[in-house]
Amino acid sequence: MYPEELIAPMRAELTDAGFTEFRSSADVESHLKEHKGTTFVVVNSVCGCAAGAARPGVRYALEKAGKKPTVLATVFAGNDADAVAKFREKVLPYPPSSPAMALFKDGELVHFIERHHIEGRNAQMIGDHLVEVFEHFC
C-alpha cells in the first residue's frame, strides 16, 4: 500500500471531477448489482501513464462529451485492494491492469480499456475515445 498522503492528490484528480470512490468489495458489488444505467469505473494508480494520460483524458472526456455515464466511480490500485479485486472479477476475462477503465450498463461490462491502450497515447486521444464510447453506450 502507498502512503495515503502520497496518493491523496491522485485520488482528488478524479473525486474533484465527480467520481465516487469504491473502497471495498461491497461498494463495487452492491453498486453493480443494484444500479440501472451506466457506470464508468477508473482503476486509478500512481504510474506515469495514469498521471500523464489516463486521469487527464478522463477529465477531458467529461468536459467534451454530450452523453455521460450516470455514475462515475474509481478504485485505487495498491490501496483499495478489496475493491480492486472485486472490480477485476467483474471485468474477466481481461487480465489485471492499472490504470484501466470500464463502462458498465445495468451492471454488465460493455467496454474496457486496458493499460496497454493508455500507454503511448496522450490525454486527448484517450479523451476522444471515451467521448465516442459514452456517445455509443450512455
N, C-alpha and C positions, 0 to 999 in steps of 0.2 A: 504494500500500500504506500501511496505517496503521501507526504505530509499535507494535511488539509489546507494549510496556509499557502502551500505551493500551488495547489490546483484551484483554489477559490476563484482567482481571476478567469481561469479557463472555463469553469462552471458558469460564471457570471456572463460570459460572452453569449451563452445560449439562454440562460434564465432571464437575462435582461431583454431578450428578444421574444419572450413569452413562453419559453419552454418550461414544462413541469419536470422535476427530477423524480425518476423512479429509483428509489434507493434500496428496495427489497424485491425479492422474487414475488412476493404477494402483490406489490404495486403493479408489476408487469402482468402477472396472471389475471388479477381481478379486472384490470382495465381492458385487456384484450378480450377477455371472456364476456364482459358486460357491455362494452362500448359499441354503439351502432354509428357508423360513419367512418371517417378516415383518421388515422393516427400516424404521424410521422415521428419515428424514433431515430435519434442520432446517438451512436456509440462515440462518446467524446473520449479524447485521450491526450496525453502530454506530447505526443510526437510532433515533429515539424510539419508534416502534411496536414495534421488537424489544425494547427495554428495558422499555417500559411494558405491553406486552400479549403479545407472542409468547413470550419466554422464561418469564415468569411463568405464562402459560397452559399451556405445555408441562409445567412442573413441577406445576401444579395437576392436570392430566390424569393424570400418572403417579402422583400420590398417590391419586386417586379411582377410577381405572379398575380393574375386576375383571380384564379381559383386557388384556395389554400386548404390544407388539411384542417379538420375541425379540432384536432388535438395535436399539440407539439410536445414531445417528451424526449428525455435524454437519460442515459445511463453513463457512468464514467468507468471505463476500463481501468483496472488496477485498484479501484477503490470501492465501487458498488458491486462487489464480487457476486453476491447472490442475484442481484438484478440483472447483471450482465449474463450470468449463466442461464437464467430463465429466458432472457431475450434470445440468446444463442440457440436454445431449444426451439424457439418459435420460428427461427429462420432456417432450420435444417432443410435441405441438405447442404446449405452453404457452410463453409468452414469458418471457425472463429476469425474475426477480422476487426481491427480497430485502427483508425476510425472506420465506421461503417454507417450506413443509413438505410432505413427500411420504411416502406409505406405499407400500412395495413388498411384494409377496408372490411368493416364489420368483423374485425379480429383475424382476418385471413391475410397472409402476406401477398402483396400484389407487385411489389418492386423492391429490389435490393441492390445496393451499391457497396461493393467491397473496397477494401483499402487499395487494391491494385487499380481500381477505377478512379481513385482520388490522386494517387501519386503521379507526379509528372503533369498534372493539369492545374491550371490556375483557378482562382475563385470564380471568375466569371464563367469559365467553361462548366464548372460544376453547377453554378447557379442557373445557367441557361438550361442545362439538362434537367435540373429539378423543376424549373418552370414548366417544361414540357410534360414531365411526369405528373405534376399537380394538375395541369390542364386536362390531361387524359383521365385521371382517376378520381379527382376531387369534385 
